[in-house]
């Protein structure tokens, strides 16, 4: 046993614990320093974010009525655009029908103005399927009916448009 203890003492004496432990201690000290820096950075960010939240939350809340008004105006504008689109589609259908009734195929100025004026009696299909001969100029049954258009006052508040 004396011999074993003497061999272990030589082994422990030959190993320098300081050389083994010092790099680990240095790494631990570096980690602790970095964790302290991270903690102070997080505390700083938390403090700044609290200040920003306190300052700007009230500003955002005071903007809410204006935002709701803006939302309402945008919704009305979307409705208005849809109505105008529907009116344009109706106008295109009316124009297509008029071109068909007047047999317009030439879209030049001469074709659009002179041809309908010089056209003779054309058969016109009636909604019940009958065909009648009539003049494009003198037939009262083929009278242009204006399309009911939108009223912009329904979509835009005069008070708002006068202020802007």
NUNU-208428 format. One record per residue: residue in one letter; x, y, z of N, C-alpha, C in turn. Coordinates in steps of 0.001 Angstrom, whole numbers, plus 500000, padded with zeros to 6 digits. Example, Ala and Ser with C-alpha at 12.3 -4.5 7.8 and 13.67 -1.06 7.14 Angstrom:
<segus>
A513190494310507800512300495500507800513200496700507800;S512850497750507080513670498940507140512900500030507870;
</segus>
This chain:
<segus>
X500799498838500000500000500000500000500864501256500000;X501934501192500715502843502337500693503333502587499280;X503609501506498599504126501640497247503052502245496343;X501809501832496494500712502358495675500496503837495964;X500513504177497244500312505588497579501468506432497069;X502661505892497102503832506620496606503706506818495081;X503214505799494351503040505903492894501953506936492545;X500876506954493347499808507927493089500282509345493370;X501106509507494398501608510844494712502513511352493606;X503295510451493005504130510851491876503254511242490686;X502211510478490450501315510757489323500613512097489504;X500110512331490721499417513593490987500412514746490960;X501603514545491419502625515585491402503073515922489989;X503062514943489101503490515194487729502423515938486918;X501175515796487298500089516482486586499914517854487211;X499966518885486365499778520252486830498297520598486730;X497629520632487870496202520929487886495920522367487441;X496829523241487719496635524632487316496561524746485798;X497396523987485078497371524039483615496068523468483069;X495501522513483741494246521896483300493050522751483688;X493060523306484861491895524011485389491858525469484941;X492991526112484792493030527531484421492275527830483114;X492450527090482000491678527402480791490165527245480999;X489773526261481796488344526078482067487814527248482883;X488566527684483859488150528841484678488057530099483832;X488997530259482893488973531433482012487723531401481125;X487411530223480609486215530089479759484953530383480561;X484905529900481788483745530160482656483640531646482957;X484757532315483233484752533759483501484280534535482269;X484724534123481071484272534780479834482761534603479639;X482282533400479916480833533146479783480039533997480763;X480516534101481966479822534913482981479805536376482549;X480920536864482017480993538253481545479997538474480406;X479963537554479466479024537689478340477571537611478811;X477281536751479749475923536668480286475532537953481000;X476486538565481737476207539854482377475926540929481330;X476705540942480239476477541914479161475104541692478518;X474762540433478287473467540119477702472334540549478628;X472496540311479907471474540704480877471285542210480890;X472385542968480872472260544435480878471666544928479566;X472013544283478435471431544653477146469933544389477133;X469515543238477640468082542920477704467329543887478621;X467930544259479726467293545224480634467150546570479944;X468169546967479177468126548237478454467033548205477381;X466959547116476618465942546980475576464551546975476189;X464387546287477293463090546244477959462681547638478427;X463629548382478979463330549738479424462956550643478265;X463700550556477169463401551381475990462056550990475394;X461784549696475317460505549268474740459341549720475612;X459507549714476920458442550221477802458209551706477580;X459286552463477402459145553904477138458421554117475817;X458803553370474790458161553515473479456690553149473566;X456385552063474256454983551649474392454187552719475125;X454763553272476191454046554304476952453814555555476112;X454808555958475335454692557190474559453772557038473360;X453881555946472629453194555843471354451837555156471424;X451549554436472468450246553787472570449137554827472627;X449342555875473397448315556913473475448152557619472131;X449263557803471415449182558413470087448407557547469107;X448618556263469170447894555343468299446412555344468654;X446111555362469931444708555364470351444005556662469962;X444709557787469979444073559041469554443858559067468047;X444623558285467296444453558229465843443294557324465441;X442774556521466358441733555549466045440499556172465372;X439954557287465846438785557854465142439104558245463696;X440283558817463482440663559181462111440851557933461256;X441403556903461866441580555649461143440232555060460754;X439274555082461654437948554546461356437273555366460245;X437458556686460278436911557538459224437558557197457880;X438865557010457896439587556635456679439104555283456169;X438895554350457065438385553029456691437011553154456042;X436164553986456618434832554197456069434905554818454668;X435791555783454503435947556428453192436456555426452156;X437361554568452556437883553562451628436780552568451255;X435971552176452239434864551262451955433877551902450981;X433561553185451198432657553890450289433255554007448892;X434547554233448827435211554316447525435146552976446799;X435327551882447535435221550560446914433811550317446390;X432794550725447159431412550586446700431184551436445458;X431713552653445479431570553571444347432212552979443092;X433402552427443231434089551826442083433275550660441536;X432668549875442404431838548755441949430616549258441193;X429981550329441694428810550889441021429210551445439657;X430333552149439598430798552690438319431111551546437353;X431712550491437845432005549338437000430710548731436461;X429702548591437325428402548064436873427777548988435835;X427851550303436062427310551262435094428039551173433757;X429353551016433818430129550890432580429729549620431833;X429524548542432540429090547298431889427723547471431240;X426803548171431920425489548436431341425600549314430103;X426473550327430174426669551210429016427242550434427841;X428198549554428112428779548750427031427713547853426393;X426835547275427215425755546454426666424827547305425803;X424512548520426275423636549419425523424286549808424201;X425572550102424237426292550469423012426350549289422055;X426615548097422592426638546908421736425276546687421082;X424204546868421841422860546713421301422590547762420223;X422977549005420481422774550072419497423583549801418234;X424816549336418380425627549017417207424989547881416411;X424443546897417128423791545782416446422535546264415726;X421735547101416368420506547603415747420803548481414551;X421884549253414640422236550141413535423159549471412533;X423515548231412792424380547453411913425712548171411671;X426324548613412742427602549312412651428724548290412698;X429511548274411621430689547410411596431946548218411333;X431766549409410803432893550290410502433009551302411635;X434135551282412349434284552148413510435026553434413189;X435148553777411920435744555060411556434680556133411748;X435073557374411660434131558480411828433026558403410787;X433407558074409579432423557954408502431434556827408806;X431949555697409261431096554553409535430190554771410729;X430681555466411743429885555665412957428801556722412796;X429064557744411990428095558843411872427250558735410612;X427896558544409469427156558598408214426366557330407916;X426923556184408217426245554943407875424884554810408549;X424751555062409861423408554966410469422422555975409897;X422903557139409469422002558139408908421508557738407525;X422347557032406792422003556664405426421380555275405326;X421286554556406427420767553194406416419277553191406161;X418845552239405335417416552101405038416751551252406112;X415534550922405896414756550134406841415414548787407080;X415551548439408370416166547171408750415173546349409547;X415218545024409394414377544221410279414953544250411686;X414093544465412641414542544552414032413836543479414836;X414608542704415578413994541656416383413418542273417642;X412217541902417890411531542367419086411746541327420180;X411562541706421439411783540763422533410914539513422457;X409700539593421806408826538428421736409178537516420566;X410252537834419812410724536967418743410244537390417365;X409330538355417280408836538806415985409864539725415347;X409833539750414025410679540704413322409779541705412654;X410096542982412792409317544023412145410249544864411323;X409735545445410252410538546343409425410315547747409937;X411398548448410176411253549814410668412455550619410229;X412324551886410289413424552779409958414209553027411236;X415525553098411111416341553316412299416127554698412864;X415636555605412021415477556970412471414081557252413019;X413068556627412426411710557043412748410966556113413701;X411491554970414023410762554037414889410829554501416326;X409687554791416906409639555286418280409817554159419280;X409608552901418871409734551802419814411195551507420133;X412109551976419311413529551753419562414108553061420082;X413640553458421182414100554716421753415166554427422795;X416172555219422772417254555060423749416725555354425139;X416979554457426035416596554644427431417872554874428236;X418011556041428839419234556285429612419317555356430814;X420510554984431124420756554101432254420778554930433525;X420165554404434565420187555082435853421624555075436365;X422216556231436444423613556345436881423680556571438380;X424864556471438885425114556646440308424995558113440696;X424798558332441960424821559674442523426006559727443471;X426974560550443163428209560561443959427972561004445395;X426884561714445662426599562134447036426315560951447954;X425938559834447355425699558632448164427005558008448651;X428102558335447986429373557689448292430406558625448903;X430227559920448727431199560881449235430484561928450063;X431004562173451236430449563177452127430992564528451691;X430112565499451456430561566823451006431455567488452028;X431187567265453302431987567860454364433442567405454257;X433632566131453978434993565574453892435697566126452665;X435009566168451519435679566610450299435992568102450340;X435205568893451055435497570331451155436719570583452022;X436927569752453050438064569945453942439363569552453295;X439352568622452365440604568134451767440911568838450518;
</segus>
